[in-house]
Amino acid sequence: MVEFALAAPMLLLLLFGSVVLGIAIANQVQLSNAARDGARAAAVCGGAGTRDANTTTVDLPNGWRCTTGNLVLFINKSLSLIPDASPQIGVVVNGSSTPADLTTCQPGATVEVTASFQQPLYLPLVGYLLGDSGNPAVRTLSAKAQATCEQ
């Protein structure tokens, strides 16, 4: 009984830490997939507003019109499985410092989608091991994906 009382806190910390780490890794994978899907959708969609009226229009994979706002909503929707995630999403074309308009994504240009959000770590002791230096209660997860514009 005494040995269990001495070992249990460390084992529970290890167990709960593993669960929190698993949640953070799963959310990181989902964030990376959403950024990759968003970059691919932007590359296929890019330049859709610059084509002439005789060309067939291209939509996002969910059927929405190709606009930067709809692209951000598309990425947010793919992150809906992460609870309480409010990601910061950026779309740039050819390394521009200003937010992109998909109409500037001409064939051969590079579109880059970045996404990040604050992952809560739930346990204070785990937060001190895995958390951000300024705020140990969260870990900032981020993902970046690039694609070449096709249209």
N, C-alpha and C positions, 0 to 999 in steps of 0.2 A: 504494500500500500504506500509506503514511504517513497519507494523508487518510482511508482507511478505519479505521485504528487510532485516529484522533482522533474520527471521527464515529460509529463503531459503538457505543460505550458509551451515548451519548445516544439513538441510534436504538433500541437494545435497551430502555433504560429507558422510552422512549416507547411502544414496542410492548407490553412487559409491563404497564406502567401502564394502557394501554388495555384489555388483557385483564382485569385486576383490576377496573377500573371497570365493564366490561361485566358481570362476574359480580355485582358489588354492585347494579347497576341491575336485572338480571334477578331477583335475590333480593328487592329492594324491591318490584318489581311483583308477585311471587308472594305476599309478605307482605300487600300491600294487597288483593289478590284474596281471600286467606284471611280477612282481617278483614271484608271486605264480604260474603262468603258466610256468615260466622258471624253477622253482624248481621242479615242477611236470615233465616237459619234461626231465630235467637232471636226475631225479630219474628213469624214465622209460628207458632212453638212457644209463645210466651209465654202464660201463663195457662192452659196445658193442664191443670195440676194443680188448677185452681180450678173447672173445669166439672163439671157433674153427670154421673151415670153414663149418662144417655141420649145424651149427645153423643159423637160419634165422636172418638176420640183422634187427635192429630196427632203425627207422628214427624219426626225430623230427615231431611234428604234422603237419608241413607245407610240409613234404616230403623231407627235406634236410637231409644229412648224419649227424650222431651223432658225432659232434666234439664240443669242447669248443668254438671255434670261431664261428661256426654256431649257437650255443646256444645263444651267445651274440648278433648275428645278429637277431635271432628269437625274443629276448626280445626287441631289438631296433625297430624292425618292429611293434611290438605290441604297442609301444609308439609313433608311427608315427602320431597319432591324436593330440598329444600335440605339439603346434607350437613352433619351435625353441628349442626343448628339445635336449640337448646333454648329456644324462645320463652317469654317471660313474657306470659300472656294474662289480660286483665281484662274482666269483663262487669259493667256497671252499668246500672241502670234509673232514669230521671228524675234523673240527676246525683248519685245517692246516693254517699256516700263508702265505703260498705261493699260487698263483693262481692254481686252480685245472685243472687237465686233466680228462676228463670224464672216461677214462679207469681205474682210481683209485677208482671209485665209485662201490665197490663190494657190494653184497647183505647185507643189514643190516647197511651199512654205512650211514651217514647223509650228505646230500648235502645242502648247504646254498647259496642262491642267494640274494645279496644285490644290490640295485639300488638307486641312488640319482641324483638330478639335481637342478639347481638354478632356481626357479620360479620367474620371474620378477613381481613386484607388481604394476607397471604402474603409481601409484599416490604417490607423495612424502609423503603426510600426512598419508596415509594408511601404507606406508612403515615404518614410524616411530612407528606405533602401532604393525604391524605384522612382520616386517622385521628382518633379522639377526642382531645381535648386531654390527658386524663389517661393515656390508654393508646394510643399511636400504632399499635399492632399490630392494633387492631380499630376498626370503625366501627359505632356503634349505629344499627340500622335500626328504624324504628317506623312503625306504621300505625294509623289510627283510622277506624272506620266507624259510622254511626248509622242506625237504622231505626225506624219507628213500629210498635208492637205492633198486631197485627191481630185476634187471637182474643179 
